[in-house]
């Protein structure tokens, strides 16, 4: 029997009732149904100042950046559900990604939290574009950090009407898109993860 890949799931927003949080809930459920070992976190539990090299020089990388980096390193893949801010990445998510990219050591040993990682991306918006424009930028940023991004993605349009009373997608096409993202992410994580070889 194949080992279950470890997938870390989080949303790019911490707003109460955020559509990205609801999308991350669906992803968590789907990944579990497909056999992944899923960890769900909230960026609210990793508060960090705005990236500032003067601050870093004086105090080092924030402890919460190291904590998040350890979470990422402990998993084979990531699934990120993001809103779109002005056709781009929300500042909370960009700041978290940037701080983790500044983590180069843990307990004095070299540490590359993004090394060998693969990610699946989802977006959500109350509009018809479904937050998809923000994913172009998110994909580029993560690739620059050395993360491989699977090609399929799930973008939830008219998100205020997209979920039923159980938190599931109403639309069959959106359900199929999420199934495809999760399946591809699991398969790619199994292939790439040194832990699973």
TAHUFEN-V334785 format. One record per residue. N is the residue number from 1. PHI is phi in whole degrees, 0 to 359 (* if undefined). PSI is psi in whole degrees, -180 to 180 (none if undefined). NEAR is the number of other C-alpha atoms within 10 Angstrom. Layout:
n=[N	N]
phi=[PHI	PHI]
psi=[PSI	PSI]
near=[NEAR	NEAR]
This chain:
n=[1	2	3	4	5	6	7	8	9	10	11	12	13	14	15	16	17	18	19	20	21	22	23	24	25	26	27	28	29	30	31	32	33	34	35	36	37	38	39	40	41	42	43	44	45	46	47	48	49	50	51	52	53	54	55	56	57	58	59	60	61	62	63	64	65	66	67	68	69	70	71	72	73	74	75	76	77	78	79	80	81	82	83	84	85	86	87	88	89	90	91	92	93	94	95	96	97	98	99	100	101	102	103	104	105	106	107	108	109	110	111	112	113	114	115	116	117	118	119	120	121	122	123	124	125	126	127	128	129	130	131	132	133	134	135	136	137	138	139	140	141	142	143	144	145	146	147	148	149	150	151	152	153	154	155	156	157	158	159	160	161	162	163	164	165	166	167	168	169	170	171	172	173	174	175	176	177	178	179	180	181	182	183	184	185	186	187	188	189	190	191	192	193	194	195	196	197]
phi=[*	290	294	277	293	269	240	264	243	205	258	272	227	244	295	301	76	302	298	294	294	294	295	296	299	297	298	302	296	293	299	297	296	270	100	279	266	257	243	251	233	238	294	298	274	229	295	219	291	299	308	210	291	295	298	297	296	278	242	84	292	303	302	291	293	293	299	293	300	296	299	298	296	281	245	274	205	234	235	246	252	237	282	238	245	49	65	213	277	296	299	303	291	298	297	296	299	295	296	298	293	272	277	240	210	221	54	81	254	304	214	235	298	272	299	74	271	233	228	250	240	229	221	207	198	283	266	284	284	64	76	294	295	294	289	300	288	298	300	295	296	295	297	295	277	95	272	276	249	290	292	296	216	237	242	259	274	44	298	298	244	275	249	275	292	262	82	263	291	282	273	297	297	292	300	295	297	294	302	292	302	294	297	294	298	299	299	289	297	300	288	270	290	300	296	259	273]
psi=[134	143	150	125	146	121	128	126	131	162	156	6	148	12	138	127	14	138	-34	-34	-41	-38	-40	-35	-45	-43	-44	-46	-45	-43	-42	-42	-30	6	9	156	104	135	127	128	167	138	-15	-24	1	57	136	149	166	139	127	113	-27	-45	-44	-41	-37	-39	-8	180	136	146	-37	-27	-40	-41	-45	-40	-40	-40	-47	-46	-30	-6	159	-25	168	145	119	126	117	142	-180	127	117	47	22	-161	137	144	-36	-48	-44	-42	-41	-46	-44	-43	-42	-35	-16	-5	114	-8	151	119	40	0	144	141	124	89	-29	-9	128	10	151	145	146	142	139	155	165	150	154	-10	-178	-21	-14	21	9	-29	-35	-28	-27	-44	-41	-42	-45	-42	-47	-39	-38	-27	-2	11	134	136	128	150	-47	147	163	117	124	108	157	52	-26	-21	6	-18	141	-175	-15	5	11	160	138	-34	129	-39	-41	-40	-45	-38	-43	-42	-42	-44	-49	-43	-45	-41	-46	-47	-43	-37	-41	-40	-40	-27	124	-30	-27	6	none]
near=[3	7	12	17	24	24	28	23	24	25	27	27	22	17	11	7	9	19	27	28	24	20	29	24	19	20	28	22	13	20	25	16	12	13	15	22	18	22	15	14	15	14	17	13	11	15	15	17	13	14	16	10	12	9	13	13	9	8	10	12	20	19	13	18	23	21	14	21	24	18	14	22	18	14	22	29	30	24	25	23	29	31	32	24	13	10	15	18	23	17	14	17	19	18	18	22	19	16	22	23	19	19	21	15	12	13	6	7	8	10	15	20	26	24	15	16	22	26	27	29	24	28	28	29	23	16	12	13	17	20	29	25	18	22	22	13	16	23	19	12	16	20	15	11	17	16	20	21	22	18	13	18	22	26	27	33	19	17	22	13	12	20	18	10	7	7	12	16	21	14	13	9	12	16	17	13	17	26	21	18	23	29	19	18	29	26	12	21	28	21	14	16	18	10	14	14	8]
